[in-house]
């Protein structure tokens, strides 16, 4: 049923393995499905913080561009209002 929804097809494609195959693979590796699900639900805070840092760095790099664009828009706005 989950394989039929639009979001799953859009995010993971149409060839999503069914959960029975995943469960068999997990038990063969010596890890139960419950342990795997529990570890998948725990957030990786270091990864999230690294991504936030990268976003902040990108914003800092784009600030001069936004200032320049702002002045250009203001100049155009002033010419239009005259």
N, C-alpha and C positions, 0 to 999 in steps of 0.2 A: 504494500500500500504506500509506503514512504517513497518507493522508487517511482511512483506515478505522479508525484506532485511536481509542479513547475520549478520550484526553488531547487530541489535536489538535482533535477536534470540540468538546470542552468549552472549550478555551482560545480557539480561533479561529473557531468556528462551522462550519457545514457548507459554506459557500461559499469554501473555500480555493482560490486559483488554483493550477493545476498548475505544476510547476517549469519546464516547457518554455516557458510564456508568460512567466514571470519571467526566464528566461534570454534570450529574445528581446528583452524590454524592456531588460534590462541591456546587451546588446550594441548596441542602437540608441542608447543614451545615451552610448556611447563608453567604458563601464566594463565590463570583463569580469566574468564570474561569479566567477572566482577572486579578483579584487581586491575585489569586493563582499563575498564570504564572509570574506575576511581582515579587512576593516574591521569587519564585524559581530561578529567573534569578539573583537576587542580591547575590554577593559573600559573604561568611562568612569569613571575613578576620582573625578573631581570630582562627578559625579552621585551616585555611591555615598556619598561623604563627606557631601554635602548631605543625603541621606536619613538617614544615621546621626545627623547633627546635629539634624534634625527629630525623630527618634525620641527622642533624649536630651532635647530641649526638652519634648516631650510628657510624658515620664516625670517631669521636674522639676515640671511643672504639676500632675500627678496625685498627687504625694507627699502634700500636705495631705489630699487626699481619702482616700487609703489609711490615713493616721494616724487620721482620724476614724472610718472604717469599722472599723478595728482596735479602737478603744476601745468602739464599740457592740457588736461581737462579744464582746469581753471581758466587758462588762456583762451581756449575754444569757447567756453561759456561766456567769458567777457566779450569776445568778438560777436557772438550771436546776440547778446543783449544790447549792443550798441546800435 
